[in-house]
């Protein structure tokens, strides 16, 4: 496997799916780099340390792949879905908990935290998503937690009604567009307030150089923060190949500066 000199680094690594094809996100980078300027690999190659990432290289893959690359480089990664400086944009109560507490609250009938029968929205903490977030109303809903153990840390929040959800890439503090999240069932085309979204970016203390603000419009009409997604591994969601590549490369170059 020779050294390939591409736009993102000395070697540009793109993960292949198990079907030996590039995913949508990886294909965007392939288009950006151009033929001959990248090499492909399977997840097992980096998990098993069969390829070695250097500080000059670029890599794109799923979350376990990216964490494996960070471990190789000695990058101590920290992340928060809900930065302290952006709390005022949530427009709902959000708090940290564990699966143990959620299970206990469900057995106790939610203990008055929210209206009985309404439930909490819960999702795992951090980038490595153990299950997809959902409103947990009864003990039966715990089947959707994919067997998450009692010590798994999660986020809880009051359930709210979202009219629309959008992903907004932010590069070097500038919001670079709004892209509708495709997996939501919302029919309305109401857009978040662009000024509010840029205010979020302006207020984000110690923000990464590349990340996404996931925002939406509540039934109250307010533009609110859904969560922050770090830019080293996010869904493309309608971004152009060039914009998406700029986002990922910008963030990875920043992370590499922390390598030992």
C-alpha positions in Angstrom: 0.0 0.0 0.0 1.9 3.1 -1.3 1.8 6.6 0.0 -0.9 8.7 -1.8 -0.6 12.5 -1.9 -4.0 13.9 -1.7 -5.7 17.1 -0.7 -6.4 16.2 2.9 -3.0 14.7 3.9 -0.2 12.4 2.8 -2.6 9.4 2.8 -6.3 9.8 2.5 -8.1 6.7 4.0 -11.8 6.0 3.1 -13.7 3.2 4.8 -15.4 0.6 2.7 -18.7 -1.0 3.8 -18.9 -4.7 4.2 -20.3 -4.9 0.7 -17.0 -3.5 -0.6 -18.6 -0.2 -1.6 -18.1 3.3 -0.4 -20.9 4.8 1.7 -22.5 8.1 0.7 -20.2 10.1 3.0 -17.1 8.3 1.9 -18.0 8.7 -1.8 -18.3 12.4 -1.2 -14.6 12.5 -0.1 -13.6 10.2 -3.0 -15.2 12.7 -5.4 -13.4 15.5 -3.7 -10.0 13.9 -3.7 -10.3 12.4 -7.2 -9.2 9.1 -8.5 -5.8 8.0 -7.4 -5.7 10.4 -4.4 -7.2 8.0 -1.8 -7.0 4.4 -0.6 -9.8 2.3 0.9 -9.9 0.0 3.9 -12.3 -2.1 5.9 -13.2 -1.4 9.5 -11.3 -4.5 10.7 -8.0 -3.1 9.3 -7.8 -0.3 11.7 -9.5 -2.0 14.6 -6.9 -4.7 14.3 -4.1 -2.1 13.8 -3.3 -3.4 10.4 -3.0 0.1 9.1 -1.2 2.9 11.0 -2.5 6.5 10.9 0.0 9.3 11.0 -0.5 13.0 11.9 -0.2 13.8 8.2 -3.1 11.5 7.1 -6.8 12.0 6.6 -9.4 9.4 7.5 -13.1 9.0 7.2 -15.2 6.2 8.6 -17.8 5.3 11.1 -17.5 6.2 14.8 -15.5 3.1 16.0 -13.1 3.6 13.1 -12.5 7.3 14.0 -12.0 6.5 17.7 -9.5 3.8 16.7 -7.6 6.4 14.6 -7.6 8.8 17.6 -6.3 6.1 19.9 -3.4 5.4 17.4 -2.5 9.1 17.4 -3.0 9.5 21.2 -5.8 12.1 20.8 -7.8 12.5 24.0 -11.2 13.2 22.7 -13.9 15.1 24.6 -17.4 15.9 23.4 -20.7 17.3 24.6 -24.1 17.2 22.8 -25.2 20.2 24.8 -22.4 22.7 25.5 -22.9 24.9 28.5 -22.7 28.1 26.5 -25.7 27.0 24.3 -28.1 26.0 27.1 -30.3 29.0 26.5 -31.1 27.7 23.0 -32.5 24.3 24.2 -35.9 25.7 25.2 -36.5 22.5 27.2 -35.2 20.8 30.3 -32.2 18.5 29.6 -30.3 16.6 32.2 -27.7 13.9 32.6 -28.7 10.5 33.9 -28.0 6.8 33.7 -30.0 3.8 32.5 -30.2 2.6 36.1 -32.1 5.8 37.1 -34.4 5.6 34.1 -35.3 2.0 34.8 -36.0 2.9 38.5 -38.1 6.0 37.5 -40.1 3.8 35.2 -40.8 1.3 37.9 -41.8 4.2 40.2 -44.1 5.7 37.6 -41.6 8.5 36.7 -42.0 9.9 40.3 -43.6 13.1 39.2 -40.7 14.3 37.0 -43.0 14.7 34.1 -46.7 14.0 33.6 -47.4 10.3 33.9 -47.8 8.7 30.5 -45.9 11.4 28.7 -42.4 10.0 29.4 -38.9 11.3 28.8 -36.9 11.6 25.7 -33.7 9.6 26.3 -30.5 9.1 24.2 -27.0 7.9 25.0 -24.2 10.3 25.8 -21.3 10.9 23.4 -20.6 10.0 19.8 -20.8 6.2 20.1 -24.6 5.8 20.0 -25.6 2.6 21.6 -29.3 3.2 20.6 -31.4 5.8 18.8 -33.0 8.4 21.0 -36.7 8.0 21.7 -39.5 9.0 24.1 -39.6 6.4 26.8 -43.1 6.2 28.2 -43.3 2.8 29.9 -41.1 -0.1 30.9 -42.0 -1.8 27.7 -40.1 0.9 25.7 -36.8 -0.3 27.2 -36.6 -2.9 24.5 -35.4 -0.1 22.2 -32.3 0.5 24.3 -30.5 -2.5 22.7 -29.6 -4.0 26.1 -27.8 -0.9 27.4 -26.5 -1.7 30.9 -27.4 0.2 34.1 -24.1 2.2 34.1 -24.6 3.6 30.6 -24.7 7.4 30.7 -27.6 9.0 28.9 -29.2 12.4 28.3 -32.9 12.9 29.3 -35.1 15.7 28.2 -38.7 16.9 28.4 -40.5 15.8 25.2 -41.3 18.6 22.8 -42.9 18.8 19.4 -40.5 19.6 16.5 -42.0 21.0 13.3 -38.8 20.7 11.4 -35.2 19.5 11.9 -32.2 20.8 10.1 -28.4 20.2 10.1 -26.3 23.3 9.9 -22.6 22.9 9.2 -20.3 25.4 10.9 -16.7 25.9 9.7 -14.5 28.4 11.5 -17.4 30.0 13.2 -19.5 30.6 10.1 -22.8 28.8 9.5 -22.6 27.4 5.9 -26.1 26.4 5.2 -29.2 24.5 6.5 -30.0 21.0 5.3 -33.2 19.2 6.2 -32.8 16.0 8.2 -34.1 13.3 5.8 -35.3 10.7 8.4 -37.8 12.9 10.1 -41.5 12.7 9.3 -42.2 16.4 9.3 -44.2 17.7 6.3 -43.9 21.4 7.0 -41.2 23.5 5.3 -40.9 26.1 8.0 -37.2 27.1 8.3 -35.2 27.8 11.5 -34.3 31.4 12.0 -30.9 31.9 10.3 -30.0 34.7 12.6 -30.7 32.6 15.7 -28.6 29.7 14.2 -25.6 32.1 13.6 -26.1 33.4 17.2 -25.7 29.9 18.4 -22.4 29.6 16.5 -21.2 33.0 17.8 -22.1 32.0 21.4 -20.5 28.5 21.3 -17.5 28.9 23.6 -14.4 26.9 22.6 -16.2 25.4 19.7 -14.5 23.0 17.2 -13.4 24.5 13.9 -15.8 22.1 12.1 -19.1 20.9 13.6 -22.8 20.8 13.0 -25.6 22.5 14.8 -28.7 20.3 14.6 -31.6 22.7 15.1 -35.3 22.7 14.7 -38.5 24.8 15.0 -40.7 23.9 18.0 -44.4 23.9 17.9 -44.1 27.2 19.8 -42.4 28.7 16.8 -39.0 29.0 18.5 -35.8 28.0 16.8 -34.1 25.6 19.2 -30.9 23.6 19.5 -31.5 19.8 19.1 -27.8 18.9 19.7 -24.3 19.6 18.5 -22.6 17.0 16.3 -18.8 17.0 16.0 -17.6 17.4 12.4 -15.2 14.5 12.1 -18.0 12.0 11.4 -21.5 13.3 10.6 -24.1 12.5 8.0 -23.9 14.4 4.7 -27.7 15.3 4.6 -27.7 17.1 1.3 -24.4 19.0 1.6 -22.3 19.4 -1.6 -19.3 17.1 -1.8 -17.0 20.2 -1.5 -18.7 21.6 1.6 -18.9 18.2 3.3 -15.3 17.5 2.6 -14.2 20.9 3.9 -16.1 20.3 7.1 -14.5 16.9 7.8 -11.0 17.9 6.7 -11.1 21.1 8.8 -12.1 19.2 11.9 -9.7 16.3 11.4 -6.8 18.7 10.9 -7.7 20.4 14.2 -7.9 17.1 16.0 -4.5 16.0 14.7 -2.9 18.9 16.4 -3.7 17.2 19.7 -1.8 14.0 18.6 1.1 12.9 20.8 
